[in-house]
């Protein structure tokens, strides 16, 4: 199992994610045999997000 954390860029209370870069990275992991099992954000307050946590597994 592998866990990665992707942090938002910019902003004091929250930030932005580069969706294309995130999609590319997840697809690269998929090409290496990893499967995304779950992903969730870490809400701060009032819906603002600092990080996305993604958990992957590699089938045997």
Backbone as CSV, one residue per row, in Angstrom:
resi,resn,N_x,N_y,N_z,CA_x,CA_y,CA_z,C_x,C_y,C_z
1,UNK,0.845,-1.160,0.000,0.000,0.000,0.000,0.899,1.234,0.000
2,UNK,0.462,2.271,-0.668,1.201,3.520,-0.745,0.229,4.661,-0.500
3,UNK,0.633,5.624,0.304,-0.182,6.805,0.575,0.597,8.030,0.138
4,UNK,-0.070,8.930,-0.594,0.571,10.176,-0.980,-0.290,11.335,-0.504
5,UNK,0.344,12.468,-0.266,-0.363,13.681,0.125,-0.012,14.757,-0.885
6,UNK,-1.018,15.386,-1.469,-0.821,16.454,-2.434,-1.294,17.736,-1.769
7,UNK,-0.412,18.713,-1.646,-0.748,19.956,-0.955,-1.215,21.014,-1.939
8,UNK,-2.165,21.827,-1.484,-2.660,22.946,-2.280,-1.579,24.014,-2.359
9,UNK,-1.558,24.746,-3.446,-0.574,25.801,-3.647,-1.238,27.159,-3.491
10,UNK,-0.614,28.032,-2.728,-1.080,29.404,-2.591,-2.241,29.553,-1.632
11,UNK,-2.506,30.773,-1.274,-3.630,31.080,-0.399,-3.317,30.816,1.061
12,UNK,-3.835,31.657,1.928,-3.608,31.504,3.365,-4.483,30.409,3.950
13,UNK,-5.728,30.349,3.540,-6.675,29.390,4.113,-6.941,28.195,3.219
14,UNK,-6.521,28.258,2.022,-6.744,27.171,1.078,-5.968,27.490,-0.182
15,UNK,-6.037,26.658,-1.130,-5.275,26.918,-2.336,-5.889,26.235,-3.526
16,UNK,-5.091,26.094,-4.550,-5.545,25.482,-5.791,-4.685,24.270,-6.099
17,UNK,-5.297,23.328,-6.783,-4.606,22.131,-7.234,-4.513,22.176,-8.748
18,UNK,-3.395,21.738,-9.278,-3.236,21.606,-10.719,-3.854,20.268,-11.099
19,UNK,-5.097,20.305,-11.558,-5.836,19.071,-11.839,-5.171,18.235,-12.925
20,UNK,-4.627,18.876,-13.948,-3.970,18.118,-15.023,-2.732,17.396,-14.504
21,UNK,-1.941,18.079,-13.681,-0.739,17.456,-13.126,-1.112,16.305,-12.206
22,UNK,-2.158,16.484,-11.412,-2.619,15.422,-10.521,-3.098,14.222,-11.328
23,UNK,-3.860,14.467,-12.379,-4.355,13.394,-13.237,-3.188,12.652,-13.893
24,UNK,-2.208,13.396,-14.372,-1.033,12.788,-14.993,-0.279,11.918,-13.993
25,UNK,-0.099,12.423,-12.775,0.627,11.678,-11.748,-0.103,10.388,-11.380
26,UNK,-1.415,10.472,-11.207,-2.199,9.276,-10.876,-2.122,8.263,-12.012
27,UNK,-2.165,8.723,-13.251,-2.050,7.816,-14.394,-0.664,7.180,-14.475
28,UNK,0.383,7.927,-14.106,1.732,7.354,-14.076,1.819,6.240,-13.037
29,UNK,1.236,6.474,-11.865,1.217,5.427,-10.846,0.437,4.211,-11.348
30,UNK,-0.668,4.450,-12.053,-1.443,3.352,-12.630,-0.625,2.561,-13.635
31,UNK,0.187,3.261,-14.420,1.058,2.591,-15.375,2.118,1.728,-14.706
32,UNK,2.450,2.074,-13.463,3.420,1.292,-12.689,2.757,0.177,-11.889
33,UNK,1.444,-0.009,-12.080,0.746,-1.111,-11.425,-0.017,-0.744,-10.163
34,UNK,-0.051,0.538,-9.797,-0.779,0.958,-8.597,-2.229,1.261,-8.939
35,UNK,-3.148,0.890,-8.042,-4.577,1.198,-8.193,-4.980,2.188,-7.115
36,UNK,-5.666,3.247,-7.514,-6.195,4.204,-6.548,-7.377,3.564,-5.839
37,UNK,-7.295,3.444,-4.514,-8.394,2.836,-3.762,-9.311,3.884,-3.160
38,UNK,-8.750,4.991,-2.700,-9.573,6.067,-2.145,-8.779,7.363,-2.145
39,UNK,-9.493,8.461,-2.151,-8.875,9.785,-2.050,-9.838,10.684,-1.284
40,UNK,-9.282,11.532,-0.451,-10.122,12.461,0.308,-9.339,13.741,0.571
41,UNK,-10.084,14.815,0.833,-9.431,16.083,1.140,-9.441,16.313,2.646
42,UNK,-8.539,17.160,3.081,-8.467,17.505,4.499,-9.055,18.900,4.654
43,UNK,-10.325,18.951,4.987,-11.007,20.232,5.146,-10.488,20.979,6.359
44,UNK,-10.277,22.262,6.176,-9.851,23.117,7.281,-11.106,23.659,7.973
45,UNK,-11.716,24.650,7.366,-12.965,25.215,7.867,-13.690,25.844,6.700
46,UNK,-14.973,25.851,6.763,-15.817,26.446,5.727,-15.497,25.903,4.341
47,UNK,-15.145,24.615,4.271,-14.927,23.953,2.993,-13.584,24.199,2.340
48,UNK,-12.668,24.857,3.021,-11.355,25.127,2.446,-10.465,23.897,2.597
49,UNK,-9.702,23.613,1.567,-8.881,22.406,1.526,-7.403,22.756,1.504
50,UNK,-6.631,22.047,2.284,-5.177,22.192,2.285,-4.504,21.057,1.524
51,UNK,-5.006,19.840,1.676,-4.348,18.672,1.097,-5.372,17.694,0.538
52,UNK,-4.899,16.880,-0.397,-5.638,15.706,-0.853,-4.780,14.507,-0.484
53,UNK,-5.389,13.528,0.155,-4.693,12.297,0.519,-5.220,11.193,-0.390
54,UNK,-4.318,10.489,-1.054,-4.700,9.409,-1.962,-4.022,8.121,-1.504
55,UNK,-4.790,7.047,-1.457,-4.271,5.748,-1.034,-4.346,4.796,-2.220
56,UNK,-3.217,4.167,-2.504,-3.090,3.253,-3.633,-2.738,1.864,-3.134
57,UNK,-3.102,0.854,-3.926,-2.674,-0.513,-3.635,-2.104,-1.100,-4.914
58,UNK,-1.254,-2.073,-4.744,-0.685,-2.773,-5.894,-1.131,-4.221,-5.802
59,UNK,-1.988,-4.658,-6.734,-2.454,-6.046,-6.715,-1.289,-7.004,-6.951
60,UNK,-1.387,-8.150,-6.344,-0.330,-9.164,-6.495,-0.599,-10.068,-7.647
